[in-house]
Every structure is written in structure tokens, then in C-alpha cells.
């Protein structure tokens, strides 16, 4: 299946020539989960704060679907 992945914060620094407007086009096997996508992208789960598909927060074990746009945010700290 094909997905568009948009990375926020410092996550995009791991990808040379990352285009924040268009994101990354990623092809992964059907039935893959958010966790599978993170492994495919070589992003440690500890570097991920929140994942959205559209405007909906997703759990890391939830399955992905064809043509979705996945937004991956780093954890946010402050105070």
C-alpha cells in the first residue's frame, strides 16, 4: 500500500531532501500498522509523541490503509 508520511519537529532531519510540504511517499505491505511503518522508516518509537491519520489520533498497533496521510509528531516538552 502507498501512504504519504509527514514528519514534524526534528524527525524530518533523519531524511535527506525531506520536503515538508509534500512529505514522503512510502510503500509498505498491506495490513501494516503504525509500528510497522516506524520500523520501515527506522524511527524509534521513543522519538514519537503522537501519530495522526487525518485529524484522528492513532495507536501504534492500529492498521494503516491505502492512500492515507500519516502525520508523525515528536514528543513535546516544556513548561
For each residue, the residues with C-beta under 8 A, 3 or more apart:
1: 27 28 29 30 32 64 65 66 67
2: 25 26 27 66 67
3: 25 26 27 28 37 64 66 67 68 69 70
4: 22 23 24 25 26 68 69 70
5: 23 24 26 37 41 69 70 72
6: 20 23 24 69 70 71 72
7: 11 12 15 18 20 23 24 72
8: 11 12 71 72 73 74
9: 12 73 74 76
10: 13 74
11: 7 8 14 43 47 48 72 73 74
12: 7 8 9 15 18 20
13: 10 18
14: 11 42 43
15: 7 12 18 24
16:
17:
18: 7 12 13 15 23 24
19: 22 23
20: 6 7 12 23
21:
22: 4 19
23: 4 5 6 7 18 19 20 69
24: 4 5 6 7 15 18 41
25: 2 3 4
26: 2 3 4 5 37 40 41
27: 1 2 3
28: 1 3 32 36 37 40 64
29: 1 32 36
30: 1 66
31: 63
32: 1 28 29 36 37 40 63 64
33: 36 37 60 61 62 63 64
34: 37 38 51 58 59 60 61 62 64 70
35: 38 39 45 60 61
36: 28 29 32 33 39 40 64
37: 3 5 26 28 32 33 34 40 41 64 70
38: 34 35 41 43 44 45 48 60 72
39: 35 36 42
40: 26 28 32 36 37
41: 5 24 26 37 38
42: 14 39
43: 11 14 38 47 48 72
44: 38 47 48
45: 35 38 48 60
46:
47: 11 43 44 74 75
48: 11 38 43 44 45 51 60 72 73 74 75
49: 73 74 75 76
50: 57 72 73
51: 34 48 57 58 60 70 71 72 73
52: 55 56 57 58 70 71 73
53: 56 58 64 65 68 69 70 71
54: 68 69
55: 52
56: 52 53
57: 50 51 52
58: 34 51 52 53 62 70
59: 34 62
60: 33 34 35 38 45 48 51
61: 33 34 35
62: 33 34 58 59
63: 31 32 33
64: 1 3 28 32 33 34 36 37 53 68 70
65: 1 53 68
66: 1 2 3 30
67: 1 2 3
68: 3 4 53 54 64 65
69: 3 4 5 6 23 53 54
70: 3 4 5 6 34 37 51 52 53 58 64
71: 6 8 51 52 53
72: 5 6 7 8 11 38 43 48 50 51
73: 8 9 11 48 49 50 51 52 76
74: 8 9 10 11 47 48 49
75: 47 48 49
76: 9 49 73
77:
78:
79:
